[in-house]
Amino acid sequence: MRMRRQSGFTLVEMIIVIVITGIIGGIVAMFLRAPVQGYVDSARRAELTDIADTALRRVSRDLRLALPNSVRRTTNAGSVYLEFIPTIGGGRYRAGEAGAGVAQCGSLAADVLDFSAADTCFQVLGQMPLPPVVAGDQVVVYNLGIPGADAYAGNTAATHNRRAVSGVGPSSITMTSTAALPFDSCAFNAGGFVVGGCRFQVVQTPVTYVCTPVAGGAGGTLMRWQGYPIQPAQPTALPAGGTSATLATNVSACDFTYAGNVVAERSGLVTMHLTITEQGESVSLYGATHVSNVP
């Protein structure tokens, strides 16, 4: 019988092929390393930018709903705190002569908000606020952010301009009150007719943005506090009952500034700086939001 000849690779040939393949792979890797690293770096920068941009947009969106003259800023142990009271609704109250609206809404066809006595009810002009006002909400009238007209101060004394809602009718709001509201926001002409103002805002709880930067970014955060009671002193620690959420991490630098009358007499401006650092690269964004301080 004739023997078939068997063919194959020798060990030397296999080693040569492995060596050549390794050389070719190394050369290809050298050419691919830069584009791949560039893609990874670009993706990381885009992610950092998106995180910073989303955080600043969230702050701006909340600030546009801030109660006039309620923005305040403080610092403590390297952290920056920006607090304000968001409004959830508002409208215009019926105005009239002093002493004309002390009676409850049910006893008057058109009950005005009286500022000469502890009036507990007023009729809303036009559509009721949306979302609907419920018991436990707070009504604020003519907030100036100063003693005697400061929504942070309280909701009982004659020097406080915030009152708790105890009931809501089809076109009226009833408040708990032991004293008259201090300031009327209505504007009257020489003939005693109302020509503007008469605004009220509805609020619930404050919001605080806390920026705690750390050099290099690791451990730095931008936090949002909410759900805690309104209190006279600006908090620098999460008050009881409040909740917190993290908006950004790896924060290496940040700051909030507030000017109450930067554009016009009653137009404030909040500026925001935020820097996020990761793997030695930093992304810095700047934002500015106008705040209406017309009470």
C-alpha positions as a Markdown table, in Angstrom:
| # | Residue | x | y | z |
|---|---|---|---|---|
| 1 | Met | 0.0 | 0.0 | 0.0 |
| 2 | Arg | 1.2 | 3.4 | -0.9 |
| 3 | Met | 1.6 | 5.7 | 2.1 |
| 4 | Arg | -0.1 | 9.2 | 1.9 |
| 5 | Arg | 2.2 | 12.1 | 2.5 |
| 6 | Gln | 1.0 | 14.2 | 5.4 |
| 7 | Ser | 1.8 | 18.0 | 5.4 |
| 8 | Gly | 1.5 | 20.7 | 8.1 |
| 9 | Phe | 3.3 | 23.6 | 9.9 |
| 10 | Thr | 6.5 | 23.1 | 11.6 |
| 11 | Leu | 7.1 | 24.7 | 15.0 |
| 12 | Val | 9.5 | 27.2 | 13.5 |
| 13 | Glu | 6.9 | 28.3 | 11.0 |
| 14 | Met | 4.3 | 28.8 | 13.8 |
| 15 | Ile | 6.7 | 30.9 | 15.9 |
| 16 | Ile | 7.5 | 33.0 | 12.9 |
| 17 | Val | 3.7 | 33.6 | 12.2 |
| 18 | Ile | 3.1 | 34.5 | 15.9 |
| 19 | Val | 6.0 | 37.0 | 15.9 |
| 20 | Ile | 4.9 | 38.6 | 12.6 |
| 21 | Thr | 1.2 | 38.8 | 13.9 |
| 22 | Gly | 2.4 | 40.4 | 17.1 |
| 23 | Ile | 4.5 | 43.0 | 15.2 |
| 24 | Ile | 1.6 | 43.9 | 12.9 |
| 25 | Gly | -0.9 | 44.1 | 15.9 |
| 26 | Gly | 1.5 | 46.4 | 17.8 |
| 27 | Ile | 1.8 | 48.7 | 14.8 |
| 28 | Val | -2.0 | 48.8 | 14.3 |
| 29 | Ala | -2.5 | 49.5 | 18.1 |
| 30 | Met | -0.1 | 52.4 | 17.9 |
| 31 | Phe | -2.1 | 54.0 | 15.1 |
| 32 | Leu | -5.5 | 53.3 | 16.8 |
| 33 | Arg | -4.5 | 54.4 | 20.3 |
| 34 | Ala | -4.7 | 58.1 | 19.7 |
| 35 | Pro | -8.1 | 58.1 | 18.0 |
| 36 | Val | -9.6 | 55.8 | 20.6 |
| 37 | Gln | -8.2 | 57.9 | 23.5 |
| 38 | Gly | -9.5 | 61.0 | 21.7 |
| 39 | Tyr | -13.0 | 59.5 | 21.5 |
| 40 | Val | -12.9 | 58.5 | 25.2 |
| 41 | Asp | -11.8 | 62.0 | 26.2 |
| 42 | Ser | -14.4 | 63.6 | 24.1 |
| 43 | Ala | -17.1 | 61.4 | 25.5 |
| 44 | Arg | -16.0 | 62.3 | 29.1 |
| 45 | Arg | -15.9 | 66.0 | 28.3 |
| 46 | Ala | -19.4 | 65.8 | 26.8 |
| 47 | Glu | -20.7 | 64.0 | 29.9 |
| 48 | Leu | -19.2 | 66.5 | 32.3 |
| 49 | Thr | -20.7 | 69.4 | 30.2 |
| 50 | Asp | -24.1 | 67.7 | 30.2 |
| 51 | Ile | -24.0 | 67.2 | 34.0 |
| 52 | Ala | -23.0 | 70.9 | 34.7 |
| 53 | Asp | -25.5 | 72.2 | 32.1 |
| 54 | Thr | -28.4 | 70.2 | 33.5 |
| 55 | Ala | -27.6 | 71.3 | 37.1 |
| 56 | Leu | -27.5 | 75.0 | 36.2 |
| 57 | Arg | -30.7 | 74.7 | 34.1 |
| 58 | Arg | -32.5 | 73.1 | 37.1 |
| 59 | Val | -31.4 | 76.0 | 39.3 |
| 60 | Ser | -32.5 | 78.6 | 36.7 |
| 61 | Arg | -35.9 | 76.9 | 36.3 |
| 62 | Asp | -36.5 | 77.0 | 40.0 |
| 63 | Leu | -35.4 | 80.6 | 40.4 |
| 64 | Arg | -37.9 | 81.8 | 37.8 |
| 65 | Leu | -40.6 | 80.8 | 40.2 |
| 66 | Ala | -39.0 | 82.4 | 43.2 |
| 67 | Leu | -41.2 | 84.6 | 45.5 |
| 68 | Pro | -40.2 | 88.3 | 44.9 |
| 69 | Asn | -37.4 | 89.3 | 47.3 |
| 70 | Ser | -37.0 | 85.9 | 48.8 |
| 71 | Val | -33.6 | 85.0 | 47.4 |
| 72 | Arg | -30.8 | 85.0 | 50.0 |
| 73 | Arg | -27.3 | 83.7 | 50.0 |
| 74 | Thr | -24.8 | 82.7 | 52.7 |
| 75 | Thr | -21.6 | 80.7 | 53.1 |
| 76 | Asn | -20.3 | 78.3 | 55.8 |
| 77 | Ala | -17.2 | 76.2 | 56.0 |
| 78 | Gly | -16.4 | 76.5 | 52.3 |
| 79 | Ser | -20.0 | 75.8 | 51.2 |
| 80 | Val | -22.3 | 78.3 | 49.4 |
| 81 | Tyr | -26.0 | 78.3 | 50.2 |
| 82 | Leu | -28.7 | 79.8 | 47.9 |
| 83 | Glu | -32.2 | 79.8 | 49.4 |
| 84 | Phe | -35.5 | 81.1 | 48.0 |
| 85 | Ile | -39.2 | 80.4 | 48.3 |
| 86 | Pro | -40.8 | 79.0 | 45.1 |
| 87 | Thr | -44.3 | 80.1 | 44.3 |
| 88 | Ile | -46.8 | 77.5 | 43.3 |
| 89 | Gly | -49.5 | 80.0 | 42.2 |
| 90 | Gly | -50.9 | 83.5 | 42.6 |
| 91 | Gly | -53.5 | 85.9 | 41.6 |
| 92 | Arg | -55.1 | 89.2 | 42.5 |
| 93 | Tyr | -57.3 | 90.0 | 45.5 |
| 94 | Arg | -60.3 | 92.3 | 45.6 |
| 95 | Ala | -59.4 | 95.6 | 47.2 |
| 96 | Gly | -61.6 | 98.3 | 48.8 |
| 97 | Glu | -62.0 | 100.8 | 51.5 |
| 98 | Ala | -60.7 | 100.1 | 55.0 |
| 99 | Gly | -63.2 | 98.2 | 57.2 |
| 100 | Ala | -65.1 | 96.9 | 54.2 |
| 101 | Gly | -63.9 | 93.3 | 54.2 |
| 102 | Val | -63.5 | 92.1 | 57.8 |
| 103 | Ala | -66.6 | 89.9 | 57.4 |
| 104 | Gln | -66.2 | 86.4 | 56.1 |
| 105 | Cys | -66.5 | 85.7 | 52.4 |
| 106 | Gly | -69.8 | 83.9 | 52.9 |
| 107 | Ser | -71.5 | 87.1 | 54.2 |
| 108 | Leu | -70.4 | 89.4 | 51.4 |
| 109 | Ala | -71.0 | 89.2 | 47.7 |
| 110 | Ala | -67.7 | 90.8 | 47.0 |
| 111 | Asp | -65.4 | 90.5 | 50.0 |
| 112 | Val | -62.2 | 92.7 | 49.9 |
| 113 | Leu | -59.0 | 92.0 | 51.7 |
| 114 | Asp | -58.9 | 94.5 | 54.5 |
| 115 | Phe | -55.5 | 95.7 | 55.8 |
| 116 | Ser | -57.0 | 97.7 | 58.8 |
| 117 | Ala | -58.0 | 94.6 | 60.8 |
| 118 | Ala | -57.4 | 90.9 | 61.1 |
| 119 | Asp | -59.2 | 90.0 | 57.9 |
| 120 | Thr | -59.3 | 86.2 | 57.4 |
| 121 | Cys | -60.9 | 86.0 | 54.0 |
| 122 | Phe | -60.8 | 87.7 | 50.6 |
| 123 | Gln | -62.3 | 87.2 | 47.1 |
| 124 | Val | -59.9 | 86.3 | 44.2 |
| 125 | Leu | -60.4 | 88.3 | 41.1 |
| 126 | Gly | -60.4 | 86.3 | 37.9 |
| 127 | Gln | -59.4 | 82.6 | 37.8 |
| 128 | Met | -58.4 | 80.8 | 41.0 |
| 129 | Pro | -54.7 | 79.9 | 41.2 |
| 130 | Leu | -53.5 | 76.7 | 39.5 |
| 131 | Pro | -52.6 | 74.2 | 40.8 |
| 132 | Pro | -55.6 | 74.6 | 43.3 |
| 133 | Val | -54.8 | 76.2 | 46.6 |
| 134 | Val | -55.3 | 73.8 | 49.5 |
| 135 | Ala | -55.4 | 74.1 | 53.3 |
| 136 | Gly | -51.9 | 74.3 | 54.6 |
| 137 | Asp | -50.5 | 76.4 | 51.8 |
| 138 | Gln | -49.3 | 79.9 | 52.6 |
| 139 | Val | -50.5 | 83.3 | 51.1 |
| 140 | Val | -47.9 | 86.1 | 50.9 |
| 141 | Val | -48.8 | 89.7 | 50.2 |
| 142 | Tyr | -46.2 | 92.4 | 49.2 |
| 143 | Asn | -43.0 | 90.7 | 50.2 |
| 144 | Leu | -40.1 | 93.1 | 50.3 |
| 145 | Gly | -37.6 | 90.9 | 52.1 |
| 146 | Ile | -37.2 | 93.5 | 54.9 |
| 147 | Pro | -38.3 | 93.7 | 58.5 |
| 148 | Gly | -42.1 | 94.2 | 58.5 |
| 149 | Ala | -42.5 | 92.6 | 55.0 |
| 150 | Asp | -40.4 | 89.5 | 55.1 |
| 151 | Ala | -42.0 | 86.1 | 54.2 |
| 152 | Tyr | -39.4 | 84.3 | 56.2 |
| 153 | Ala | -40.3 | 86.1 | 59.4 |
| 154 | Gly | -43.6 | 84.3 | 60.2 |
| 155 | Asn | -47.3 | 84.1 | 59.6 |
| 156 | Thr | -49.1 | 85.5 | 62.7 |
| 157 | Ala | -47.9 | 88.9 | 63.8 |
| 158 | Ala | -49.0 | 92.2 | 62.3 |
| 159 | Thr | -45.4 | 92.7 | 61.1 |
| 160 | His | -45.6 | 89.5 | 59.1 |
| 161 | Asn | -46.9 | 89.3 | 55.5 |
| 162 | Arg | -47.5 | 85.5 | 55.3 |
| 163 | Arg | -50.7 | 83.7 | 56.3 |
| 164 | Ala | -51.6 | 80.1 | 56.4 |
| 165 | Val | -54.6 | 78.9 | 54.3 |
| 166 | Ser | -57.4 | 77.3 | 56.3 |
| 167 | Gly | -60.0 | 77.0 | 53.5 |
| 168 | Val | -60.8 | 77.6 | 49.9 |
| 169 | Gly | -64.1 | 78.5 | 48.2 |
| 170 | Pro | -65.1 | 78.7 | 44.6 |
| 171 | Ser | -63.6 | 82.2 | 44.3 |
| 172 | Ser | -62.2 | 83.0 | 47.7 |
| 173 | Ile | -59.4 | 82.0 | 50.1 |
| 174 | Thr | -59.7 | 81.9 | 53.9 |
| 175 | Met | -56.7 | 82.4 | 56.1 |
| 176 | Thr | -55.7 | 81.9 | 59.7 |
| 177 | Ser | -55.0 | 85.3 | 61.1 |
| 178 | Thr | -54.6 | 87.0 | 64.5 |
| 179 | Ala | -53.5 | 90.4 | 63.1 |
| 180 | Ala | -53.9 | 92.5 | 60.0 |
| 181 | Leu | -51.5 | 92.2 | 57.1 |
| 182 | Pro | -49.0 | 95.0 | 57.2 |
| 183 | Phe | -48.8 | 96.3 | 53.6 |
| 184 | Asp | -51.3 | 96.5 | 50.7 |
| 185 | Ser | -49.8 | 95.8 | 47.3 |
| 186 | Cys | -52.5 | 97.7 | 45.5 |
| 187 | Ala | -51.8 | 101.0 | 43.7 |
| 188 | Phe | -54.4 | 103.7 | 43.8 |
| 189 | Asn | -54.8 | 106.9 | 41.7 |
| 190 | Ala | -55.7 | 110.3 | 43.0 |
| 191 | Gly | -59.4 | 109.4 | 42.9 |
| 192 | Gly | -58.9 | 106.4 | 45.1 |
| 193 | Phe | -59.4 | 103.9 | 42.3 |
| 194 | Val | -57.2 | 100.8 | 42.0 |
| 195 | Val | -54.9 | 101.0 | 39.1 |
| 196 | Gly | -52.6 | 98.1 | 39.6 |
| 197 | Gly | -51.0 | 95.6 | 42.0 |
| 198 | Cys | -53.3 | 93.8 | 44.4 |
| 199 | Arg | -51.2 | 90.7 | 44.0 |
| 200 | Phe | -50.8 | 87.7 | 46.3 |
| 201 | Gln | -48.6 | 84.6 | 45.9 |
| 202 | Val | -49.1 | 81.1 | 47.1 |
| 203 | Val | -46.1 | 79.2 | 48.6 |
| 204 | Gln | -45.4 | 76.0 | 50.5 |
| 205 | Thr | -41.8 | 75.4 | 51.5 |
| 206 | Pro | -38.4 | 76.8 | 50.6 |
| 207 | Val | -35.6 | 75.4 | 48.4 |
| 208 | Thr | -31.9 | 75.6 | 49.1 |
| 209 | Tyr | -29.0 | 74.8 | 46.7 |
| 210 | Val | -25.8 | 73.8 | 48.5 |
| 211 | Cys | -22.5 | 73.9 | 46.6 |
| 212 | Thr | -19.6 | 72.2 | 48.4 |
| 213 | Pro | -16.5 | 72.3 | 46.1 |
| 214 | Val | -13.4 | 70.1 | 46.7 |
| 215 | Ala | -10.0 | 70.7 | 45.1 |
| 216 | Gly | -9.6 | 68.1 | 42.3 |
| 217 | Gly | -13.3 | 67.4 | 42.2 |
| 218 | Ala | -13.4 | 64.1 | 44.2 |
| 219 | Gly | -16.1 | 64.5 | 46.9 |
| 220 | Gly | -17.4 | 67.9 | 45.7 |
| 221 | Thr | -21.2 | 68.1 | 45.4 |
| 222 | Leu | -24.1 | 70.3 | 44.3 |
| 223 | Met | -27.2 | 69.5 | 46.4 |
| 224 | Arg | -30.8 | 70.5 | 46.5 |
| 225 | Trp | -32.8 | 70.7 | 49.7 |
| 226 | Gln | -36.6 | 70.9 | 49.8 |
| 227 | Gly | -39.6 | 70.1 | 52.0 |
| 228 | Tyr | -38.5 | 71.8 | 55.2 |
| 229 | Pro | -40.4 | 74.6 | 57.0 |
| 230 | Ile | -39.9 | 78.3 | 56.3 |
| 231 | Gln | -37.7 | 79.8 | 59.0 |
| 232 | Pro | -36.3 | 83.2 | 59.7 |
| 233 | Ala | -32.6 | 82.2 | 59.8 |
| 234 | Gln | -31.1 | 80.8 | 56.6 |
| 235 | Pro | -30.1 | 77.2 | 57.3 |
| 236 | Thr | -26.6 | 75.8 | 56.7 |
| 237 | Ala | -27.6 | 72.3 | 57.7 |
| 238 | Leu | -30.5 | 70.3 | 56.3 |
| 239 | Pro | -33.5 | 71.2 | 58.6 |
| 240 | Ala | -35.7 | 68.5 | 60.2 |
| 241 | Gly | -38.3 | 67.3 | 57.7 |
| 242 | Gly | -36.3 | 68.2 | 54.7 |
| 243 | Thr | -35.1 | 66.0 | 51.9 |
| 244 | Ser | -32.0 | 66.3 | 49.7 |
| 245 | Ala | -31.0 | 65.3 | 46.2 |
| 246 | Thr | -27.6 | 65.3 | 44.5 |
| 247 | Leu | -27.5 | 67.3 | 41.2 |
| 248 | Ala | -23.8 | 67.0 | 40.5 |
| 249 | Thr | -20.7 | 65.3 | 41.8 |
| 250 | Asn | -16.9 | 65.9 | 41.3 |
| 251 | Val | -17.5 | 69.6 | 41.9 |
| 252 | Ser | -14.1 | 71.4 | 42.1 |
| 253 | Ala | -15.3 | 75.0 | 42.1 |
| 254 | Cys | -18.7 | 76.7 | 42.4 |
| 255 | Asp | -20.3 | 79.9 | 43.5 |
| 256 | Phe | -23.7 | 81.7 | 43.6 |
| 257 | Thr | -24.0 | 85.5 | 43.7 |
| 258 | Tyr | -27.2 | 87.6 | 44.0 |
| 259 | Ala | -27.9 | 91.2 | 43.3 |
| 260 | Gly | -31.4 | 92.5 | 44.2 |
| 261 | Asn | -31.5 | 95.5 | 41.9 |
| 262 | Val | -29.1 | 94.8 | 39.1 |
| 263 | Val | -31.1 | 95.7 | 36.0 |
| 264 | Ala | -34.0 | 97.8 | 37.3 |
| 265 | Glu | -35.2 | 98.7 | 40.7 |
| 266 | Arg | -37.2 | 95.5 | 41.1 |
| 267 | Ser | -35.2 | 93.1 | 38.9 |
| 268 | Gly | -32.7 | 90.8 | 40.6 |
| 269 | Leu | -29.9 | 88.7 | 39.1 |
| 270 | Val | -28.5 | 85.4 | 40.3 |
| 271 | Thr | -25.2 | 84.3 | 38.7 |
| 272 | Met | -23.9 | 80.8 | 38.9 |
| 273 | His | -20.4 | 79.3 | 38.4 |
| 274 | Leu | -19.9 | 75.6 | 38.3 |
| 275 | Thr | -16.7 | 73.6 | 37.6 |
| 276 | Ile | -16.7 | 69.8 | 37.4 |
| 277 | Thr | -13.3 | 67.9 | 37.4 |
| 278 | Glu | -12.7 | 64.3 | 36.5 |
| 279 | Gln | -9.4 | 62.5 | 35.6 |
| 280 | Gly | -7.5 | 65.7 | 35.5 |
| 281 | Glu | -9.9 | 67.5 | 33.1 |
| 282 | Ser | -12.3 | 70.3 | 34.1 |
| 283 | Val | -15.5 | 71.7 | 32.6 |
| 284 | Ser | -16.6 | 75.2 | 33.7 |
| 285 | Leu | -20.0 | 76.7 | 33.0 |
| 286 | Tyr | -21.5 | 80.1 | 33.8 |
| 287 | Gly | -25.2 | 80.9 | 34.1 |
| 288 | Ala | -27.3 | 83.9 | 35.0 |
| 289 | Thr | -31.0 | 84.1 | 35.8 |
| 290 | His | -33.2 | 87.2 | 36.2 |
| 291 | Val | -35.5 | 87.2 | 39.2 |
| 292 | Ser | -38.6 | 89.3 | 39.3 |
| 293 | Asn | -38.8 | 91.2 | 42.6 |
| 294 | Val | -42.1 | 93.0 | 41.9 |
| 295 | Pro | -44.2 | 92.1 | 44.9 |
